[in-house]
Amino acid sequence: MLTINIRYTGTNGSAHAFAEEMISSGVVDAIRAEEGNLRYEYYTPFDDAETVLLIDAWTDQNAIDIHHKSPMMAEIARLREKYDLHMTVERYTGIEENAADSKYIRN
């Protein structure tokens, strides 16, 4: 599994407006329906009103590559430009659950 964290930062609420338009336009639903997508969710940090965090998870690199060639990417790019957003990106690979960590996790 690959997880991509993207922080979108703008001004005057533009990052929130971007996420809202991504959802209301159906782009988010279309991405979630793509083969290999495991998660596509927006979050807001409590201490930064001008940033929205996207957590985007995929089964493997091939699924991400197909997504990057999809029509949704052009729409995402258009909306990023519309809202004048800047991004930081972090990429994580899945790890096996560690039994030692399980005592700290409340299910």
C-alpha positions as CSV (number, residue, x, y, z in Angstrom):
1,M,0.0,0.0,0.0
2,L,1.1,3.5,-0.7
3,T,-0.2,6.6,1.1
4,I,0.3,10.1,-0.2
5,N,-0.2,13.1,2.2
6,I,-0.7,16.3,0.3
7,R,-1.0,19.6,2.1
8,Y,-2.8,22.3,0.0
9,T,-2.1,25.8,1.3
10,G,-3.7,29.0,0.1
11,T,-5.1,32.3,1.4
12,N,-8.5,33.5,2.4
13,G,-10.1,30.1,2.7
14,S,-9.0,29.0,-0.8
15,A,-7.8,25.5,0.3
16,H,-11.1,24.8,1.9
17,A,-13.0,26.1,-1.2
18,F,-10.8,23.8,-3.4
19,A,-11.7,20.7,-1.3
20,E,-15.4,21.6,-1.3
21,E,-15.4,22.0,-5.1
22,M,-13.5,18.7,-5.5
23,I,-16.2,17.0,-3.5
24,S,-19.3,18.8,-4.9
25,S,-18.1,18.4,-8.5
26,G,-17.9,14.6,-8.2
27,V,-14.2,14.4,-8.7
28,V,-13.6,12.9,-5.3
29,D,-16.3,10.2,-5.9
30,A,-14.7,9.4,-9.3
31,I,-11.3,9.0,-7.8
32,R,-12.6,6.9,-5.0
33,A,-14.2,4.6,-7.6
34,E,-10.9,4.1,-9.4
35,E,-9.4,0.6,-9.2
36,G,-6.7,0.5,-6.5
37,N,-7.9,3.6,-4.6
38,L,-8.2,2.8,-0.9
39,R,-8.7,6.2,0.6
40,Y,-9.2,9.8,-0.6
41,E,-10.1,12.1,2.3
42,Y,-9.6,15.7,3.2
43,Y,-8.8,17.0,6.7
44,T,-8.2,20.4,8.3
45,P,-5.5,21.1,10.9
46,F,-6.8,22.7,14.0
47,D,-3.9,25.2,14.1
48,D,-3.8,26.2,10.4
49,A,-7.0,27.5,8.8
50,E,-5.4,28.0,5.4
51,T,-4.3,24.4,4.9
52,V,-6.2,21.2,3.9
53,L,-4.6,17.8,4.2
54,L,-5.5,15.1,1.6
55,I,-4.8,11.5,2.6
56,D,-4.7,9.5,-0.6
57,A,-4.0,5.7,-0.4
58,W,-3.5,3.2,-3.2
59,T,-2.9,-0.5,-3.5
60,D,0.3,-0.1,-5.4
61,Q,2.4,2.2,-7.7
62,N,0.6,0.9,-10.8
63,A,-2.8,2.2,-9.5
64,I,-1.3,5.6,-8.8
65,D,0.3,5.7,-12.3
66,I,-3.1,4.9,-13.9
67,H,-4.7,7.6,-11.7
68,H,-2.1,10.2,-12.8
69,K,-3.0,9.5,-16.4
70,S,-6.8,9.8,-15.7
71,P,-9.0,12.8,-16.7
72,M,-9.3,13.7,-13.1
73,M,-5.7,14.9,-13.0
74,A,-6.5,17.7,-15.4
75,E,-9.4,18.8,-13.3
76,I,-7.4,18.7,-10.1
77,A,-4.7,20.8,-11.8
78,R,-7.3,23.3,-13.0
79,L,-8.8,23.7,-9.6
80,R,-5.4,24.0,-7.9
81,E,-4.7,26.9,-10.3
82,K,-8.1,28.4,-9.8
83,Y,-7.6,28.5,-6.0
84,D,-3.8,29.4,-6.3
85,L,-2.8,26.6,-4.0
86,H,0.7,25.5,-3.0
87,M,1.5,21.9,-2.1
88,T,3.8,19.8,0.0
89,V,3.8,16.1,-0.6
90,E,4.9,13.1,1.6
91,R,4.8,9.5,0.5
92,Y,4.6,6.5,2.8
93,T,4.6,2.7,2.2
94,G,2.5,0.4,4.3
95,I,4.2,-1.7,7.0
96,E,3.1,-4.9,8.7
97,E,1.3,-4.4,11.9
98,N,3.7,-4.7,14.8
99,A,2.4,-6.8,17.7
100,A,4.3,-4.6,20.2
101,D,2.4,-1.6,18.9
102,S,-1.0,-3.2,19.3
103,K,-1.2,-2.5,23.1
104,Y,-1.3,1.2,22.2
105,I,-4.1,1.0,19.7
106,R,-7.7,1.1,20.9
107,N,-10.1,-0.5,18.4
